[in-house]
């Protein structure tokens, strides 16, 4: 958890320090620091808002950064070095990886028709192949992981990822005396979700995983393959961080009061995190907001609340539902700037007294394969029902007058579904690039994780699943105002979806506002667009908009 309520005093000291000694003007509250490239002993960083970018070259050894006018032309950090090898992978394989010696290769194949996934290991030196087959009755979620296999530098072991135990877990395998009987290896992690991992040396694995007590707290661990000892190195990493190594230094991204910042462990054996110097990100203007993890009705949530809010009187509750759905919420700002803009909007609302509850509904990331798969055959049912139960429980312990739902993409669909399914419990909805008609959208996609939810494109076999998810046939149920925001050139959820919805609303004389934002795709890239969405939220919730919704930079 990024900010524990019990640890607020140290946090406020940090915030006070930042306001007394600001690193740059507070006029620009949306700034992200991203690791772009590793070039020798230097890390190339980007500091960006929506409409501007600045670049820095940072010495990994001295940690000193200097501004540079543009990006170098060297390959990015995502490009693996080329290794000469005679290994031949199956033509239908993916996630291929070759050991540094070129003697071993790892791959994965998926047979959708049979519902299986195969992990394969090729011993090129001894001309032998090994494999393990796993059941796969859902989308291959490992495709979302940055890496699923790593070889030790000396070819002594392989560490690979599998979610056959229910979570994305790591398994270690000795590359000596191989056979299909022991290909499964030894499980290193269990009951938590693993993000990225890397061999720091031939006997040490570094990996990022969340915790059982707080799924939003992503921790960097070291694991000794010989002693089987695990150590915590750093907490509060962003969940999508990728680990990079330069000598003994490990570079990753962490969530801090300054936003997302690349951090360096100068020696992974000794630990101790250090930040680059010479950067100028603006500290987050949290406006005295607390962020508290709550498990409500088995759903992970983050509550946002102003510390000055009078809890004895009633306030509005704004429920945020992220897109994806295979994504996770976050403390403070989401590590994706495309979601961070909505966190900024929510901060604006909380500063005016609203409660915000960010909810990870069934299908979300970070809570295991069973939770993610539970959305299959259940779109428009398990998602909104479980969230509604969580809202009901939350309201029993808080003074709430009105409840509003806002979401983007899949979350935008849920906002619409709430308005039709719970018209007496939801006082307004704001849908941003949301889905109106799943049938036409999935006929367009043909093969996607969304098609998996419905067992394919519309047919006589799955028509009940599409009926269950319908919005249009239940428009008549809507009682309260609905706000629709749509990118004009959205290539993910086409504008036609919003126009179809608006026509149905107008035909049934429902109160609704459609705002189509010109020259914007599924991810908004203009400050003016975010300000428009912010103003729509304030209009819907009737919050005081004075000095609010003015994003710059």
Secondary structure, DSSP 8 states (H G I E B T S, - for coil): --S-GGGHHHHHHHHHHHHHT-SS-TT----EEEEEEEETTEEEEEEE-SS-EEEEEEETTT-BEEEESS--SS--TT------------TT-EEEEE-TTSSEEEEEEEETTTTEEEEEEEETTTTEEEEEEEE--S--GGGGSS-SEEE-TTSSEEEEEE-TTSS-EEEEEESSS--GGGTT-EE---SS-EEEEEEEETTEEEEEEE-SS-TT-EEEEEEETTT--EEEEEEEE-TT---EEETTEEEEEEEETTEEEEEEES-TTT--EEE-BS--------TTEEEEEEEETTEEEEEEEETT--TTS-EEEEEEE-SSSS----SSS-SSHHHHHHHHHHHHHHTTT-EEEEEE-TT-SSS-HHHHHTTTT-TTTHHHHHHHHHHHHHHTTS-EEEEEEEEETHHHHHHHHHHHH-TTT--EEEEES--S-HHHHHHHHSSSHHHHHTTSSS-TTTHHHHHHH-SGGGGGG--S-EEEEEETT-SSS-HHHHHHHHHHHHHTT--EEEEEETT--SS---HHHHHHHHHHHHHHHT---TT-S----
